[in-house]
Amino acid sequence: MNELPQTDAGAALAEALFARFGEHLAVPPELEGMPELLQIATWSTHRSWSQQPVSAELIRLLAACALSAPSKSFLQQADIVEVRDAAQRERVQALVPSMPWMSQAPALLVFCGNGRRFRRLFERAGQPFTNEHLDGLFNPAIDGALVMMNFMRAAAAVGMVCCPISVLRDQAQALADILRMPPHVFPIAGLCVGFPAQAQSVNPRLGLQATVQIDRYPQTSHGLQSVVGDAAADATMDAAVDAYDQRYMAVRSARLPADAVTAKPPMSWSQEKLRQYAQAQRQDWGEFLRTQGFDTR
Ligand SMILES: Cc1cc2nc3c(=O)[nH]c(=O)nc-3n(C[C@H](O)[C@H](O)[C@H](O)COP(=O)(O)O)c2cc1C
């Protein structure tokens, strides 16, 4: 964790948040927990790893910290599968040959939502399960995501880095078969874990004017919040995305050698996402969840 004196840590935090959001945020110098805030603000996904090994004990310790996350209705519907055995890792990695940083990572985990335990309580009590609807899928998905985020925070606290791998869900059924997932258990994402090979620059995010609303979403031309595709609300959002695109491209250009920028200027975030999602992806996900027993209506 960063050991800067308090005022320096505050300045570093303000600088990191400016780099991330393009906004000067007030950082009270007396604020507690500045090093932890700085660590959160400078988060970066890593895809290369040092040679430093990661022990099974450390993974178990981090898993225990991660599973201390809050849980919707205290249902505890999140699981972690550590893929430790070499042959088992081979099987999982073979599902995502396009991402070699997965096979190179010292440790690989799969975070899952688990609706099975909750349903078993009803089975064992001989009672009908009365909550088979979409919320029964959201709850374990949210619990699992919180546990995964908690794991990444815990890993960062001990100097480790991570890369989530949701592309594993492209092969959800095969992954479920390999990991022998029971009914009502589903993968949220894989997580590569290790120590960093190198420092990593942070990716700017959408400005807070796009993602933090005060009291309510912006006024629409109809004065109704619920109007979908309202021109005035969309224009506000478009302007925020346009401003972000400019900032994003400036950061990307600054990272490239000058000749590379001239030859092929970096794409904006909007262009990248339009290209990335031009093809339909993971269309069988709903079918997979229904096969696992969820009612997705
Ligand atoms: C749920 C989730 C799934 C992700 N899946 C992948 C993945 O399959 N492969 C990958 O290389 N990165 C993956 N990422 C990492 C994102 O690409 C990364 O967070 C994003 O590009 C922003 O970069 P940053 O985290 O360094 O700020 C995933 C991130 C999240 C939160």
The ligand as an ORCA input file, in Angstrom:
! r2SCAN-3c Opt
* xyz 0 1
  C     -16.838     -8.600    -15.388
  C     -15.585     -8.302    -16.178
  C     -15.202     -9.147    -17.190
  C     -14.032     -8.920    -17.912
  N     -13.636     -9.844    -18.854
  C     -12.437     -9.694    -19.466
  C     -11.962    -10.704    -20.360
  O     -12.645    -11.679    -20.674
  N     -10.714    -10.547    -20.858
  C      -9.920     -9.478    -20.549
  O      -8.776     -9.433    -21.027
  N     -10.364     -8.485    -19.727
  C     -11.592     -8.574    -19.176
  N     -12.037     -7.606    -18.299
  C     -11.206     -6.429    -18.028
  C     -11.769     -5.199    -18.755
  O     -11.450     -5.324    -20.126
  C     -11.163     -3.940    -18.132
  O     -11.662     -3.790    -16.833
  C     -11.517     -2.693    -18.960
  O     -10.894     -2.743    -20.227
  C     -11.055     -1.417    -18.272
  O      -9.667     -1.458    -18.023
  P      -9.095     -1.295    -16.545
  O      -9.752     -2.339    -15.698
  O      -7.619     -1.514    -16.668
  O      -9.431      0.082    -16.088
  C     -13.240     -7.784    -17.617
  C     -13.650     -6.908    -16.602
  C     -14.808     -7.158    -15.897
  C     -15.210     -6.206    -14.800
*
